[in-house]
Amino acid sequence: MDKLTSKEIIKLALKTGASLAGIANVEDLKKAPAFTVVPKMPKYNGVGTYMRGEKDKFLTEVLWPQGIKSVLILAYHHPIDNPAVDYWIEDHNTIGNKKLISITKNVKSILEKECVETYSFNYHVEKGGIFLKDSAVTAGLGCIGRNNLLVTPEYGPHVRLRALGLSLDLQSTGPSGYDPCKSCKIKCWEKCKKSAFAKEIYFSSELGRSELPGRVGNFDRTLCNIQMEEDVASIKPMNIPEVSTEEPVNVIKYCRTCEYACPIGK
């Protein structure tokens, strides 16, 4: 049987329900910005990290599983006119992420029937995951915008990501060179409720490369985390039809201000 090509695998992912898909070679990922910069940054123990309160167990360097040579990056559209897809519901997940998990499992099942070994990465880097946004750039899905989010041509920053490791040694399908931020007049930095982009806090001389958080080193994730903690504290019961429950469920609406400020994908 002939080896599956990147094009065939991407076509399979899209047919299975992914909004976007691309391939990133592991050797390219090892040299990508987040994979080299984050291990040099101060430890972060905020909302969204896995082992809160256990700083000595945090992983900031990706542990690549043996035999995995490339990664399939899957994106799922989170439309701004359907914000419930992104609500964090009391069963500790979102509707969108559940859909992504299902898509990934289906792609994994089909590839393994074609004798392709796969590896399901955890969502959290601290538990064996990878840096998804930079992986998506390497796979050609878009660029890291000034809002420190992945910005895609088709959907702007309104996507969420997952990854599936592959035993196939496939070439990366990116980066694409796409960069709408260069000419954008929308100042998404100024929209942040906590002024998380107000000043430069990371520098190339310290981190060893020019690609920095917020593009110029001005994204302060500790300030962003303050907003996220306030969002958690504002949890409230809501009726979410997609969850198929008779009773209201507790919902966290995490801030998406810098995402919504982006004009791409609207």
C-alpha positions as CSV (number, residue, x, y, z in Angstrom):
1,M,0.0,0.0,0.0
2,D,1.3,3.4,-0.9
3,K,2.1,5.9,1.9
4,L,-0.6,8.4,2.5
5,T,0.3,12.0,1.4
6,S,-0.1,15.2,3.4
7,K,-2.8,16.2,0.9
8,E,-4.8,13.0,1.4
9,I,-4.6,13.3,5.2
10,I,-5.7,16.9,5.2
11,K,-8.6,16.0,2.9
12,L,-9.6,13.2,5.3
13,A,-9.5,15.6,8.3
14,L,-11.7,18.2,6.5
15,K,-14.1,15.5,5.4
16,T,-14.3,14.2,9.0
17,G,-15.4,17.7,10.2
18,A,-12.3,19.8,10.8
19,S,-12.6,23.4,9.6
20,L,-8.9,23.6,8.7
21,A,-6.1,21.1,8.8
22,G,-2.3,21.1,8.1
23,I,0.8,19.1,8.7
24,A,3.8,20.1,10.8
25,N,7.0,18.1,10.7
26,V,8.4,17.5,14.2
27,E,11.9,18.7,13.3
28,D,10.4,22.0,12.1
29,L,8.4,22.3,15.3
30,K,11.5,21.8,17.5
31,K,12.8,25.1,16.0
32,A,9.5,27.0,16.1
33,P,9.2,30.1,18.3
34,A,7.1,28.9,21.3
35,F,9.0,25.6,21.4
36,T,12.3,27.4,22.0
37,V,11.1,30.6,23.8
38,V,8.6,29.3,26.5
39,P,11.2,27.1,28.3
40,K,13.2,30.4,28.9
41,M,10.2,32.3,30.2
42,P,9.2,32.5,33.9
43,K,7.0,29.7,35.2
44,Y,3.3,30.3,34.8
45,N,0.7,28.9,37.1
46,G,-2.5,30.6,35.8
47,V,-5.9,29.5,34.6
48,G,-5.6,26.9,31.9
49,T,-2.5,25.2,33.2
50,Y,-2.9,21.7,34.2
51,M,-1.0,21.2,37.5
52,R,-1.9,24.4,39.4
53,G,0.0,24.6,42.7
54,E,2.6,22.0,41.6
55,K,5.2,24.2,40.0
56,D,8.0,21.7,40.4
57,K,6.1,19.3,38.1
58,F,5.5,21.7,35.2
59,L,6.7,20.8,31.8
60,T,7.7,23.6,29.5
61,E,9.6,21.6,27.0
62,V,7.7,19.2,24.7
63,L,8.4,15.5,25.3
64,W,8.2,14.0,21.8
65,P,6.9,10.4,21.7
66,Q,9.2,7.9,20.0
67,G,8.3,7.2,16.4
68,I,6.2,10.3,15.8
69,K,7.7,12.3,12.9
70,S,5.0,14.8,12.0
71,V,1.8,16.2,13.5
72,L,-1.6,16.7,12.0
73,I,-3.0,20.1,13.2
74,L,-6.8,20.3,13.3
75,A,-8.8,23.6,13.7
76,Y,-12.5,23.9,14.4
77,H,-14.4,27.2,13.8
78,H,-15.9,29.0,16.8
79,P,-18.2,31.5,15.2
80,I,-18.7,34.8,17.0
81,D,-22.5,34.6,16.4
82,N,-22.6,31.3,18.4
83,P,-20.6,32.0,21.5
84,A,-21.9,29.0,23.4
85,V,-19.5,26.8,21.4
86,D,-16.7,28.3,23.5
87,Y,-18.4,28.4,26.9
88,W,-16.7,26.3,29.5
89,I,-19.4,24.1,30.9
90,E,-19.5,22.5,34.4
91,D,-18.4,19.1,33.0
92,H,-15.0,20.8,32.4
93,N,-15.1,21.1,28.6
94,T,-16.6,23.2,25.8
95,I,-18.9,22.2,23.1
96,G,-16.3,23.1,20.5
97,N,-13.5,21.1,22.2
98,K,-15.8,18.1,22.5
99,K,-16.3,18.3,18.7
100,L,-12.6,18.6,18.1
101,I,-11.9,15.5,20.3
102,S,-14.5,13.6,18.3
103,I,-13.0,14.7,15.0
104,T,-9.5,13.7,16.2
105,K,-10.6,10.3,17.3
106,N,-12.3,9.6,14.0
107,V,-9.3,10.7,12.0
108,K,-7.1,8.6,14.3
109,S,-9.3,5.5,13.8
110,I,-9.2,5.8,10.0
111,L,-5.4,6.4,9.8
112,E,-4.7,3.4,12.0
113,K,-6.7,1.2,9.7
114,E,-4.3,2.4,7.0
115,C,-1.4,1.2,9.1
116,V,-0.4,4.7,10.2
117,E,0.8,4.9,13.8
118,T,-0.7,7.8,15.7
119,Y,-0.3,9.6,19.0
120,S,-3.0,11.6,20.8
121,F,-1.3,14.6,22.3
122,N,-2.8,16.0,25.5
123,Y,-4.2,19.5,25.2
124,H,-2.0,20.7,28.1
125,V,1.8,21.1,27.4
126,E,2.3,20.4,31.1
127,K,0.9,17.0,30.6
128,G,2.6,16.0,27.4
129,G,1.0,18.4,24.8
130,I,2.5,20.7,22.2
131,F,2.3,24.4,21.5
132,L,-0.7,24.4,19.3
133,K,-0.6,27.9,17.9
134,D,2.9,27.8,16.7
135,S,2.3,24.3,15.4
136,A,-0.6,25.6,13.4
137,V,1.6,28.3,11.9
138,T,4.2,25.7,10.9
139,A,1.3,23.7,9.3
140,G,0.3,26.7,7.2
141,L,-3.0,27.5,8.9
142,G,-2.2,31.2,9.6
143,C,0.0,33.5,11.7
144,I,0.4,34.6,15.3
145,G,-1.4,37.9,15.4
146,R,-0.8,41.0,17.5
147,N,-3.4,39.6,19.9
148,N,-1.1,36.6,20.5
149,L,-3.7,34.3,18.9
150,L,-3.6,32.3,15.7
151,V,-5.1,34.3,12.9
152,T,-6.4,32.3,9.9
153,P,-7.4,33.7,6.5
154,E,-10.7,31.9,6.6
155,Y,-11.9,32.4,10.2
156,G,-9.5,35.0,11.7
157,P,-8.7,34.0,15.4
158,H,-12.1,32.3,15.8
159,V,-10.8,28.7,15.9
160,R,-9.6,26.2,18.5
161,L,-7.0,23.6,17.9
162,R,-5.9,20.0,18.6
163,A,-3.0,17.8,17.4
164,L,-2.5,14.2,16.3
165,G,1.0,12.8,16.0
166,L,1.8,10.7,13.0
167,S,4.5,8.1,12.3
168,L,4.8,9.4,8.7
169,D,7.7,11.7,8.0
170,L,5.8,14.4,6.1
171,Q,6.9,17.8,5.1
172,S,5.3,20.8,6.8
173,T,2.5,22.4,4.8
174,G,3.5,25.9,6.0
175,P,4.3,28.5,7.1
176,S,2.2,30.3,4.5
177,G,3.6,33.8,4.9
178,Y,0.0,35.1,5.6
179,D,0.2,38.2,7.9
180,P,-2.8,40.6,7.9
181,C,-1.4,42.4,11.1
182,K,1.3,44.2,9.1
183,S,-1.3,46.5,7.5
184,C,-4.1,46.3,10.0
185,K,-5.4,49.6,11.4
186,I,-7.4,47.9,14.3
187,K,-5.5,48.4,17.5
188,C,-6.5,45.1,19.2
189,W,-3.9,45.7,21.9
190,E,-5.9,48.7,23.2
191,K,-9.1,46.7,23.6
192,C,-7.8,44.5,26.4
193,K,-9.7,45.1,29.7
194,K,-6.5,44.5,31.7
195,S,-4.0,46.3,29.5
196,A,-2.1,43.0,29.0
197,F,-0.4,44.4,25.9
198,A,0.5,47.8,27.4
199,K,4.2,47.4,27.6
200,E,7.1,45.2,26.5
201,I,8.1,42.7,29.1
202,Y,10.0,40.1,26.9
203,F,13.1,40.9,24.9
204,S,15.0,39.2,22.1
205,S,18.3,39.6,23.9
206,E,16.9,37.5,26.8
207,L,14.9,34.9,24.8
208,G,17.1,34.4,21.9
209,R,14.8,35.2,18.9
210,S,12.7,38.0,17.5
211,E,9.4,36.2,17.5
212,L,8.0,37.1,21.0
213,P,4.6,37.0,22.8
214,G,2.4,39.6,21.3
215,R,4.9,39.7,18.4
216,V,7.0,42.3,20.1
217,G,7.2,40.9,23.6
218,N,4.3,42.9,25.0
219,F,1.8,40.2,26.0
220,D,1.7,39.9,29.8
221,R,-0.1,36.6,30.5
222,T,-0.2,37.3,34.3
223,L,-2.5,40.3,33.6
224,C,-4.6,38.2,31.2
225,N,-4.9,35.6,33.9
226,I,-6.4,38.2,36.3
227,Q,-9.3,38.6,33.8
228,M,-9.6,34.8,33.5
229,E,-9.8,34.4,37.3
230,E,-12.6,37.0,37.3
231,D,-14.4,35.1,34.6
232,V,-14.2,31.9,36.7
233,A,-15.6,33.8,39.7
234,S,-18.5,34.9,37.5
235,I,-19.7,31.4,36.7
236,K,-23.5,31.3,36.4
237,P,-26.2,28.7,35.5
238,M,-27.5,28.9,31.9
239,N,-29.7,26.8,29.6
240,I,-27.5,25.4,26.8
241,P,-29.6,23.5,24.3
242,E,-26.5,21.8,22.8
243,V,-25.7,20.1,26.1
244,S,-29.1,18.4,26.0
245,T,-29.9,18.7,29.7
246,E,-33.2,19.6,31.4
247,E,-31.5,21.6,34.1
248,P,-29.3,24.7,33.7
249,V,-25.6,24.1,33.7
250,N,-22.9,26.3,35.3
251,V,-21.1,28.2,32.6
252,I,-17.8,30.2,32.5
253,K,-17.7,32.8,29.7
254,Y,-14.0,33.5,29.3
255,C,-13.0,36.8,27.9
256,R,-12.6,37.0,24.1
257,T,-12.1,40.8,23.8
258,C,-8.8,40.6,21.9
259,E,-10.2,37.9,19.7
260,Y,-13.4,39.8,18.8
261,A,-11.4,42.9,18.1
262,C,-9.8,41.2,15.1
263,P,-11.5,42.2,11.8
264,I,-10.4,39.0,10.1
265,G,-13.0,36.2,9.7
266,K,-16.1,38.4,10.5
